[in-house]
């Protein structure tokens, strides 16, 4: 389970985030490319845009559920 205390600083504030467990497998970026991006220097994903519509949320949830190391969380702060 993702830990919001370990989320990458690049994550934009909001419900979804990626933490330090990310293994750079690319699944989230393939599943929801409008919301997940890659830090090329660090080799990990992060959330660069939060979903707004239900369809967007569904795509992010699909990425969360498919993450092999459970690095995506949906309990982030709504800053």
C-alpha distances in whole Angstrom, upper triangle without the diagonal:
4,6,10,12,11,12,15,18,19,17,19,19,17,15,13,12,11,10,11,9,11,14,16,17,18,17,15,19,21,19,19,22,23,19,18,20,20,21,24,24,21,20,17,16,16,16,20,21,19,20,23,24,23,23,21,18,18,18,15,14,15,13,10,11,12,10,11,8,5,7,8,7,10,11,13,16,19,21
4,6,9,8,8,11,14,15,13,16,15,14,12,10,8,7,6,8,8,9,13,15,16,17,16,14,17,19,18,18,20,20,17,15,17,17,18,21,21,18,17,14,13,12,13,17,18,17,18,21,23,22,22,20,17,18,18,14,13,15,13,10,11,13,10,11,9,6,5,6,5,8,9,10,13,16,18
4,5,5,7,10,13,15,13,15,14,14,12,11,9,9,6,8,9,11,15,17,18,19,19,17,20,22,21,20,22,22,19,17,19,19,19,22,22,18,19,15,15,13,14,18,19,18,20,22,24,24,25,22,19,21,20,17,16,18,16,13,15,17,14,15,12,9,8,9,7,10,9,9,12,15,17
4,5,5,9,10,13,10,12,11,11,10,9,7,8,7,10,11,13,17,18,20,20,20,17,19,23,21,20,21,21,17,16,18,18,18,21,21,18,19,16,14,12,13,15,17,15,18,20,23,23,24,21,18,20,20,16,16,19,17,14,17,18,16,17,15,12,10,9,7,9,7,6,9,12,13
4,6,9,10,13,12,14,13,14,13,13,11,11,8,10,12,14,18,19,22,22,22,20,22,25,24,23,24,24,20,19,20,20,19,22,21,18,19,16,16,14,15,18,19,18,21,24,26,26,27,24,22,24,24,20,20,22,20,17,20,21,18,20,16,14,12,12,11,13,11,10,11,15,15
4,7,9,12,11,14,14,15,14,13,10,8,5,6,8,11,14,16,18,19,20,18,20,23,23,21,22,23,19,17,17,17,16,19,18,15,16,13,13,12,14,16,19,18,21,24,27,27,27,24,22,24,23,19,19,21,19,16,19,20,16,17,14,13,10,11,10,13,13,11,13,17,17
4,6,8,7,10,11,12,12,10,6,6,4,6,9,10,13,14,17,17,18,15,17,20,20,18,19,19,15,13,14,14,13,17,16,13,14,11,10,8,10,13,15,15,18,21,23,24,24,21,19,21,20,16,17,19,16,14,17,18,15,17,14,12,9,9,9,11,11,9,11,14,15
4,5,6,9,11,13,14,12,8,6,5,6,10,10,13,13,16,16,17,15,16,19,20,18,18,18,15,12,12,11,10,13,13,10,12,9,9,7,9,11,14,15,18,21,24,25,25,21,20,22,20,17,19,20,17,16,19,19,16,18,15,14,10,11,11,14,14,12,14,16,16
4,5,8,9,12,14,13,10,9,9,10,14,13,16,16,19,19,20,18,18,21,22,20,19,19,15,14,13,13,11,14,14,12,14,12,11,9,10,11,13,15,18,21,24,25,26,22,21,24,22,19,21,23,20,18,22,22,19,21,19,18,14,14,14,16,16,13,13,15,14
4,6,9,12,14,12,9,9,10,11,15,13,16,15,18,17,18,15,15,19,19,17,16,15,12,11,10,10,8,12,12,11,13,10,9,6,7,7,11,12,16,19,22,24,23,20,19,22,20,17,19,21,18,18,21,21,19,21,19,18,14,14,14,16,16,13,14,15,14
4,6,8,10,8,6,7,9,11,14,13,16,15,17,16,17,14,14,17,17,15,14,13,10,9,9,11,11,14,15,14,14,11,9,5,5,6,8,9,13,16,19,20,20,17,16,19,17,14,16,18,15,15,18,19,17,19,18,16,12,11,11,12,13,10,11,12,12
4,6,9,8,8,10,12,15,17,16,19,18,20,19,19,16,15,19,18,15,15,13,10,10,11,13,13,17,18,17,18,15,12,8,6,5,6,7,11,13,17,19,19,15,15,18,17,14,17,19,17,16,20,21,19,22,21,19,15,13,13,13,13,10,10,10,9
4,7,8,8,11,13,16,19,18,21,21,23,21,21,18,18,21,20,17,17,16,12,13,14,17,17,20,21,20,20,17,15,11,9,9,9,8,11,13,17,18,19,16,15,18,18,15,17,20,18,17,20,22,20,23,22,19,16,14,12,11,11,7,6,6,6
4,6,8,11,13,17,19,18,22,21,23,21,20,17,18,21,19,16,17,15,12,13,15,18,19,22,24,22,22,19,16,12,9,10,9,6,9,11,14,15,17,14,12,15,16,12,14,17,16,15,18,20,19,22,21,18,16,12,10,9,8,6,5,4,6
4,7,11,13,17,18,17,21,21,22,20,19,15,17,20,17,15,17,15,12,13,16,18,20,23,25,23,22,19,16,12,10,12,10,7,9,11,13,13,15,12,10,13,14,10,11,15,14,12,15,17,16,20,19,15,14,10,8,5,5,4,6,6,9
4,7,10,14,15,14,17,17,18,16,15,12,14,16,14,12,14,13,9,10,13,15,17,20,22,19,19,15,12,9,7,10,9,7,8,11,14,14,14,11,9,12,11,8,9,12,11,9,12,14,13,16,15,12,11,7,6,4,7,6,8,9,12
4,7,10,12,11,14,14,16,15,14,11,13,16,15,13,14,14,10,9,11,13,14,17,18,16,16,12,9,6,5,9,10,9,11,15,17,17,18,14,13,15,14,10,11,14,11,10,13,14,12,15,14,11,8,6,5,7,8,7,9,11,13
4,7,8,7,11,11,13,12,12,10,12,15,14,13,14,15,11,9,10,11,11,15,16,13,12,9,7,5,7,10,12,12,14,18,20,20,20,16,15,16,15,11,12,14,11,9,13,13,10,13,11,9,5,4,6,9,11,10,13,15,16
4,6,6,10,11,14,14,15,13,15,18,17,17,17,18,15,12,13,13,12,16,16,12,12,9,9,8,10,13,15,15,18,21,23,23,23,20,18,20,18,15,15,17,14,12,15,15,12,13,10,9,5,6,8,11,12,11,14,17,17
4,5,8,10,13,15,16,14,16,19,19,19,19,21,17,14,14,13,12,14,14,10,11,8,9,10,13,16,18,19,21,25,27,27,26,23,22,23,21,18,18,19,16,14,17,17,13,13,10,10,7,10,11,15,15,14,17,20,20
4,6,9,11,13,14,13,16,18,18,19,19,21,18,15,15,14,14,16,16,12,11,9,10,11,14,17,20,20,22,25,27,27,26,23,22,22,20,17,17,18,15,13,15,14,10,10,7,7,5,9,11,15,16,16,19,22,23
4,6,8,10,11,10,12,15,15,15,16,18,15,12,12,11,11,13,14,10,9,6,7,9,12,15,18,18,20,24,25,25,24,21,20,20,18,15,16,16,12,11,14,12,9,9,7,8,5,8,11,15,17,16,19,22,23
4,6,9,10,11,12,14,16,17,17,19,17,14,13,11,12,13,13,10,8,6,8,11,15,17,20,21,23,26,28,27,26,23,22,22,20,17,18,17,14,14,15,13,10,9,8,10,8,11,15,18,20,20,23,25,26
4,6,8,9,9,12,13,14,14,17,15,11,10,8,9,10,11,9,6,5,6,10,13,15,18,19,21,25,26,26,24,21,21,21,18,16,18,17,13,14,16,13,10,10,10,12,10,12,15,18,21,20,23,25,26
4,6,8,9,10,12,13,13,17,16,12,12,10,12,13,15,13,9,8,9,12,15,17,19,20,21,25,26,25,23,21,21,20,17,16,17,15,11,13,14,11,9,8,10,12,11,12,16,19,22,22,25,27,28
4,6,5,6,9,10,10,13,12,9,9,8,11,12,15,14,10,9,8,11,13,15,16,18,19,22,23,23,20,18,18,18,14,13,15,13,10,12,14,11,9,11,12,13,12,12,16,18,21,21,24,25,27
4,5,5,6,8,9,13,12,10,11,11,14,15,18,17,13,11,10,12,13,15,16,17,17,21,21,20,18,16,16,15,12,11,12,10,7,9,10,7,7,9,11,12,11,11,15,16,20,20,23,25,26
4,5,5,6,7,10,9,6,9,10,13,15,18,16,13,11,8,9,10,12,13,13,13,17,18,17,15,13,13,12,9,8,10,8,5,7,10,8,7,10,12,11,10,9,12,13,17,17,20,21,23
4,6,5,5,8,8,5,6,8,11,13,16,15,13,10,8,9,10,11,12,13,14,17,18,18,16,13,14,14,11,10,13,11,8,11,13,11,11,13,15,15,13,12,15,16,19,19,22,22,23
4,6,6,9,10,9,10,11,15,16,19,18,15,14,11,13,13,14,15,16,15,19,19,19,16,14,15,14,10,11,13,11,9,12,13,11,11,14,16,16,15,14,17,18,22,22,25,25,26
4,6,9,9,9,11,13,17,18,22,21,18,15,12,13,13,14,14,14,13,16,16,15,12,11,12,10,7,8,10,7,6,10,11,9,10,13,15,15,15,13,15,16,20,20,23,23,25
4,6,6,6,9,12,16,18,21,20,18,15,11,11,10,11,10,11,10,13,13,13,11,8,10,9,6,6,9,8,7,10,12,11,12,15,17,16,15,12,14,14,18,18,20,20,22
4,5,5,7,10,14,15,19,18,16,14,11,11,10,10,10,12,11,14,15,16,13,10,13,13,9,9,13,12,10,13,15,14,14,17,19,18,16,14,16,17,20,19,21,21,22
4,6,8,12,15,17,20,20,18,16,12,11,9,8,7,9,9,11,12,14,12,9,11,12,9,9,13,13,12,14,17,17,17,20,21,20,18,15,17,16,19,18,20,19,20
4,7,10,13,16,19,18,17,14,10,8,6,6,5,6,7,10,12,14,12,9,10,12,9,7,11,12,10,12,15,15,14,18,18,17,15,12,13,13,16,15,16,16,17
4,7,10,13,16,15,13,10,6,6,5,6,7,9,10,14,16,17,15,12,12,14,11,9,12,12,9,11,14,14,12,16,16,15,12,10,12,13,16,15,17,17,18
4,7,9,12,12,10,8,5,6,6,6,9,12,14,17,19,20,19,15,16,17,14,12,16,16,12,14,17,16,14,17,17,17,14,13,15,16,19,17,19,20,20
4,6,9,8,7,6,4,6,9,9,12,15,17,21,23,24,22,19,19,20,17,15,18,18,14,16,19,17,15,17,16,17,14,13,16,18,21,19,21,22,22
4,6,5,6,5,6,7,10,10,14,17,20,23,25,26,25,22,22,23,20,18,21,21,17,18,21,20,17,18,18,18,15,15,18,20,22,20,21,23,22
4,6,5,7,9,11,14,14,17,20,23,26,28,29,28,24,25,26,23,21,24,23,20,21,24,22,19,20,19,20,17,18,21,23,25,23,25,26,26
4,6,8,11,13,16,16,20,22,25,28,31,32,31,27,28,29,26,23,26,26,22,23,26,24,21,22,20,22,18,19,22,25,26,24,26,27,26
4,6,9,11,14,15,19,21,24,27,30,31,30,26,26,27,24,22,24,24,20,20,23,21,18,19,17,18,15,17,19,22,24,22,23,25,25
4,7,10,14,15,18,21,23,27,29,29,28,24,24,25,22,20,22,21,18,18,21,19,16,16,15,16,14,15,18,21,23,22,24,26,26
4,7,11,12,16,17,20,23,25,26,24,21,21,22,19,16,18,18,14,15,17,16,13,13,12,13,10,11,14,17,19,18,21,23,23
4,7,9,12,14,16,20,22,22,21,17,17,18,15,13,15,15,12,12,15,14,11,13,12,12,9,9,12,15,17,16,18,20,20
4,6,9,11,13,17,19,20,19,16,16,17,15,12,14,15,12,12,16,15,13,15,14,13,10,9,11,13,15,13,15,16,17
4,6,7,10,13,16,17,16,13,12,15,13,10,13,14,11,11,15,15,14,17,16,14,11,9,10,11,13,11,13,13,14
4,7,10,13,16,18,17,13,14,16,14,12,15,17,14,15,19,19,17,20,20,18,15,13,14,14,16,14,14,14,14
4,7,9,12,14,14,10,11,14,12,10,14,16,14,15,18,19,18,21,21,19,17,14,14,13,15,13,14,13,13
4,7,10,12,12,8,8,12,11,9,12,14,13,13,17,18,17,21,21,18,16,13,12,11,13,11,11,10,11
4,6,8,8,5,5,9,9,7,10,12,12,13,16,17,17,21,22,19,18,14,13,11,14,13,14,12,14
4,7,8,6,7,10,11,11,13,15,16,16,19,20,21,25,25,22,21,17,16,14,16,15,15,12,14
4,5,5,6,9,10,11,12,14,16,17,18,20,21,25,26,23,22,19,18,15,17,17,18,15,18
4,5,5,6,9,10,10,12,14,15,16,18,20,24,25,22,22,18,17,14,17,17,18,17,19
4,5,5,6,9,10,11,13,14,15,17,19,22,24,21,21,18,18,15,18,19,21,19,22
4,5,5,6,9,10,11,12,14,16,17,21,22,19,19,15,15,13,16,16,18,16,19
4,5,5,6,9,10,10,12,14,15,19,20,17,17,13,12,10,13,14,15,14,17
4,5,5,6,9,10,10,12,14,18,19,17,17,14,14,12,15,16,19,18,21
4,5,5,6,9,10,11,12,16,18,16,16,12,13,12,16,17,19,19,21
4,5,5,6,9,10,11,14,15,13,12,9,10,9,13,13,16,16,18
4,5,5,6,8,10,13,14,12,12,9,9,8,12,13,16,17,20
4,5,5,6,9,12,14,12,13,10,12,12,15,17,20,20,23
4,6,5,6,10,11,10,10,8,10,11,15,16,19,20,22
4,5,5,9,10,7,8,5,7,8,12,13,17,18,20
4,6,8,10,8,10,8,10,11,14,16,20,21,24
4,6,9,8,10,9,12,13,17,18,22,23,26
4,6,5,7,7,10,12,16,17,20,22,24
4,6,8,10,13,16,18,20,23,25,27
4,5,8,11,15,17,18,21,24,26
4,6,8,11,13,14,18,21,23
4,7,10,12,13,16,19,20
4,7,10,10,14,16,18
4,6,7,11,13,15
4,6,9,11,14
4,7,9,12
4,7,9
4,6
4
